[in-house]
Amino acid sequence: MVLLSQQTVNYNPSGSYSARVERVIDGDTFEIAAAPPAPGPPSVVAQQLLKVRLFGIDAPERNQPGGPQATKFLTQWMGKQNVTVYPMGTDMYGRLIARIVTDRSKDVSLELAFTGNAWWYTATAPGATDIRDAELVARGEKKALWSASAPIEPWRWRQGIR
């Protein structure tokens, strides 16, 4: 068995930056106070609140079974700590899509998948096999949402499939 939650990550730092988590919105979305990389001295770059969607996962919606637990897990896991942001793009809602690494060198998407609080989101991250493997471990150990007999994927829940 692979202990994915014990792995540390070393992403390419090009384009990465530090930020402080300000507010968790749900199990895969939160706001950060950040000063993204920009030309000029750091004192000139104003901080802003950015809404971030975690790369490669989809957590249950707040009104979905498992949603409150995923939100609680993310809130407890991240708190108001400093993180490293690895931007991957933006989504159709204007949210930053990013891999986030805590000050303990833990990938937040991996932790949510490994603990059974999120699905691997193949629609946006088909190559994220590390997240796939974390989900497989959680499924096998029936962690969190995988303890239910037939959990419904968030993307199906949003379509009204109950």
PyMOL commands that set and color helices and strands:
alter all, ss='L'
color gray80, all
select helices_A, chain A and resi 4-6+42-44+67-78+108-114+129-140+144-147+154-157
alter helices_A, ss='H'
color red, helices_A
select strands_A, chain A and resi 17-26+29-34+48-54+57-58+82-90+96-102+119-120
alter strands_A, ss='S'
color yellow, strands_A
deselect
rebuild
show_as cartoon
